[in-house]
Amino acid sequence: MRIIFLGSGRFAMPTLRWLAESDHTVALVVSQPARPSGRGRRIVRTPVQALADDLGLETIAIQDVNDPESVRELLAQDARIGLAIDFGQKIGPALLDGWPGGCLNLHASLLPKFRGAAPINWAIVNGEERTGCTVFRMVDKMDAGPILTSRWTDIKPEETADELHDRLAGIGVDAVQAAFELFAGEDNPAGTPQNEADATKAPKLRKPDGLVDFDQPVARVAHHICGMTAWPGARARFRADDNRFENVTLIRARPAEITATPDVSPGTLNVNRYVATRDGFLEILEIKPSSGRIMGWADFVNGRHVAEGDRFVPLLD
């Protein structure tokens, strides 16, 4: 099958590698334009364009995929379908209706749950036990088209959004492969309509979403910390009793295996260096000081001489 591949971010890379080695033909790889990155503002290609170049695939960077000239160029490639993964632009009706087999999308949730830009993060933040990938037909409404295939996986304890992202990117390859098998004949599979009553949203993350509030149930605080790693980061301020303080990012945490109810204010450390929340204690596993590397909680405790009564306080963004 001849395909136009539209992708930009890391989530699309495993599928592009598979396609390059498969019997399918990638007629063209379409990506976002290169942009300044890092302190030096060096112009950097998207991960997908860099990989496509390494694989020897023809690539173009498009500022607006719905520009009439861009639409004409993509439809002139004589592809049967478009496949969009982590592309970063809304694809309009001219392209959705222009390819004979339509345009498919690989989405990192079990649709119709967690429609939107950050499904992996919000699945963890909301304490979901299971998530997965869905391949669906794109329509004008975001993430709402008929489903072709899906694959599920359990969310591991203390798994961060970054870790789950990479696992789902690999699982997505199998979902795409299964979807392509539905196109083996001349017919184009219609897919199964989504149940709108079950739809939930996963909006784009903002930096303030990472701010940690310890005055919440302990499970919710732990899920929030893991779900915000690595961006925007679960951020708070550590303050010692001697008035030392520093801003930190909490990387990984879990509810502590103790049943005691906190008798101190949320954010305060007990004798075991667990953090009080609204209804229990939180065990921090990994932490990153604002000016340092990620480290284990024990290393932070020993290096800062963390004591009972020290506390985390809200960080105002």
N, C-alpha and C positions, 0 to 999 in steps of 0.2 A: 504494500500500500504506500502511496506517495503522500508525504506529510509536510505541512508547514509547522515548524516548532516555534512557539512563542514563549520565551522564558527569560528570566533575569537573575533570580536569586539561587542560593545554594540548594533549596528544596528540589529544584528541577534537575540537578546535575546527575543523580543516579539514573533517572529515566533517559536522559539524553545519551549517556554512555551505553545503556542497553540498546537504544535505537540505532546507534552507530554500528553496533555489532550484529544487529538483527537482519532479517531479510527485507525489512521495510526500507524505504528510501526517504531520507530527510532532504527534501528539495531545497529548503532554506531555513536557517535559524534566525529568528527575529528577536532582538533584545533592546533594552533601554540604552540610551546613549551613555558613553563613558562620562564620569563625573569626578570632580575633585574629592580627594579622600585623605584623611590623616592630617597631622599638624603641618606638613609641608604642602598640603593641598595638591598633591600629585594627581594627575588625571588617570583614572583607573577604569578599565573595562569591567563590565558586570562579570560575575563568576561564570555565567552561562556562555557569554561571548568568548571569554578566555578559554573555556573548555572546548567550545566548538572549534576555535582556531587550532587548538592542539590536536583535535580529532580530524582536522582537514575538511571540515564542513563549511559550506558557504554561509556567511553571516552578514547581516546588516543591522545597524542600530537606527531605530526610528523614534523620533521625538513624539509623534502623534500617529498611532497606527490607523486611526480613522480618517486621516487626511485623504482626500480623493485620489491623489497621486500614489500614496502608499497602498491604498486599497487596490488600485489597478495593478500595481506591481506584484502584490501578493497573489491576487487571483490569476495573474498571467502565468504562474508557476505550474499550472495544471495539476494541482494537488487534489486528492479526494477529501481530505479533512484538514482542519487545523487542530493542534493540540497545545493548549495554554497551561503552563505550570509556573506559578510564582512570577508572573510577567510584570505586574505593576501598572498596567493600563487597562481601562475598561474597553472592551472590544464591542464595537457597535454593530447594528443590524446589517450594514452593507457586507461585512465579512461573515457574520454569523449565518447569513442566508446565502452567501456567495459560494462557499465550497459545497460540492455535491453531497458530501456526507456530514456537513455541518462542522461545528467547532466543539471540541471536548475540553474539559478542564479536570485536572487532578486536584482535589481539595483535601486538606488535612483534618477532616472530621468525618463522623458518620452522619451525613446529611439526612434530615434537615436540621440537625443540631449544629450550633456554632457556625452559622453563616457569617462571613465577614473576614476581615484582614488578619485576625489573630486567634484562630481556632485552637491552636495548641496551647497557648498561654491560658486562655479562658477555660479550657477543659480541666487543666490542673487547678487553677484558682477555684473553680467551682466544685472541686472534690470528686470529679468523675472517676470511676474505677476502670472504665473502658473507653477507648476512642479508636480511630482508624483513619482510613483514606476512602474517598469516594471519587469515582469517575462519572461525570454527568455531562449531559448536553447543555451547552451554554445557551441562555436566553437573555432577554434584555434586563430582567430582574436579577440582582446579584445572588449567585449560588442557589438558584431556585429551579433549575432545569431538571428534566427527567434523568433518573439514575440508571447507569449502565452496569456498573460493578462496584463492589465495596469490599474492603478487607479490614478486619478489626484486630485490636491487640489490647491487652491489659496495660494500664498505666502502673509502672513499678513504684513501690514505696520510695519516697524521697527523690523520685526522678525529676530532674529539672526540665524546663521547657526546651533548652538547648539540646539536651540528651534525647528527649522524645522527638524533637524535630528531626534529628538525624536518623532515628529508627524508622519514623514514618516515611521519610524520603526513600528509604530502602524498600519498605513494604509497598509503597506506591508503585514501584516497578511492576510488581506482580498484578496489581489492580489494573494498570494500563495494559499490560500484556493480555489479561483476560478480556478487557474491553475490546481490544483490537481483534481478538478472535471472533467477536460477534460480527465483524465486517468481512468475514471470509467469503461470503457470496456477493451477489450483486446488490442485495437489499441493504439498506441502512437501518440498523436497529433503532427503534423509537425510544426505548428506555421506559422506566416505571415512574409515573408522576410522584413527586414528593407530597407528603402529608403536611399541608400548611399549618395545621393545628399543633404540630410538634416542633415547629421552627423556633430556634433561639438565635440570638445575635452574639457575635464575637467582634466587637468594634476594634478599630485600630488603637494600639496602645499609645498613651501619652506619658511623658516623663512623670507627672504627678501620680500616675497609677501605681508607681513603685513604692510610694511612701508607706511605711509599715505602721499600722495601728495595733498595738498590743492589747488594747481594750476590746478584744474580739474573742470568740471561742478559740481554743488552742488549735483545733484542727484547721480552722479557717486561716489562722495566722501562718501555720506551717505550709498549707497549700499556696497561700499568697507568695510566700518567699520563694518556693520552688518554681512557681509559675512565672515569676518576674525575672528569672535568671535565663539569659544574661542581660537582656534589655527589656525594660528600662532599669532593672536592678531594684532589689528590695532594700531601700535606704532608710537609715535611722542614725541617731547620734548617740554614741556611747559616752556616759558621764560617770566618772569615778567620784567617790565620796570626798576626795581631796580637791575636787573641782577640775581635775584633768578631763578633757573631753576631746573626741575626734569623731568625724563623720565616717560611717562604715556602710558597706553593702553586705547584706546577709545573703549567702549563696544557697545554702541548703539547711533544712531544719525538719524536725519531726516532733510530735507530742512526746513528752517524757513519760517513761514507764513508772510513774508514781501516781497515786490516787489522791494525794493531799490537795485540799482546796486552798488557793493562795489567800494569805491574810495580809498581803502587802499590795501596794498599788501596781497595776499592770506595767510591765517593763522592768521591774525590780528583780535582781538576781538573788536566789536563795543560797544556802550553804553548799549545795551541789553545783552551783553556777548554772542552774536552770533559770529560765526567764518566766516570770509570772505573766499570765494572761487573764482574761475575764473568768475562765472556769477551770484552769489547769496550768501546768508548767510546760514550757517549750524547751526542747534540747536543740541548741544550735550545733550544727555539724561542720559547716565551713563558713568563713567570713573573709571579707576583703577590706582592709583599711583603705581610706581614700588615696593614700600615697604609697600603697604597697601591693603585694601580690596576694592571691588567694591562699589562705592557710587554714589548717585545722583549728577548730575552736580551742583545743587544749593548748596549742602554740600561742594563740592570742591571749588566753588566760595567763599563761606563764610569763609571756613577754611583757604584758601590761600589769602584772601583779593584780589581776582582777579579784575582787573580794566580794563577800556577801554584802548586800546593800547597794552595790554599784547598780547602775540602771541604764536602760535605753530610753531615750525620750524622743518624741516626734521631731522629725526634721521638716521644717517649713521650706517648701520649694519656692 
